[in-house]
Amino acid sequence: MNIKPLGDRVVIEPLEKEETTAGGIVLPDTAQEKQTRGRVVAVGKGVRLDDGSFAPMPLAVGDEVIYGKYSGTEVSVGSVDYQIMRVTDVLAKVASSKSKKKK
């Protein structure tokens, strides 16, 4: 990928949409909601602070995130679609099942 986000922006590759409901009904593209989950594929340096340093980014490449339905800008590179948005437009980071402690 040849996209390098600037400042506090991140590049997210949306995850595949669910094409069937829990009951097994196949949904056409027009009935599907816009995807709001994705995987971070690139991060910028962060916000420049008053002293010239950069605040650390709370996200890293590979993180799975949830973002607003109408957040960011859609960009296509080749046949792959990406969302570019500010890190503040990301609503949550999804914890992987590997990081959950067993009770």
C-alpha positions, 0 to 999 in steps of 0.5 A: 500500500502506498498511503502514508497518513499525516498527523493524527490520521489512520488508514483503515481497511473495512472488514467484510460485510455480513451478507446473511442475517442470523436467521440465514436470510441473504441481504442484497447490497442495497439492504446492507448497512455501511461497514463500521469495523475494520483493521488499521493498516497505517498510522500517522505520527500523531498530534504535534505538541507545543514543545514540538514532540508528537503525542503517541498514537493510541492505535497500531497497525493490525488493531481491529477498530469500530468507527462511525458510520459516516466517518472519514474519507473513502479511498480506493487503491487498486481494487482495495477500499480504505477509510482515512480518518482522524484517530478521534473518529475511531470509537473503540478498539476491539479486544482480541479473544487471545488477550482475554483472560480465562476465568 
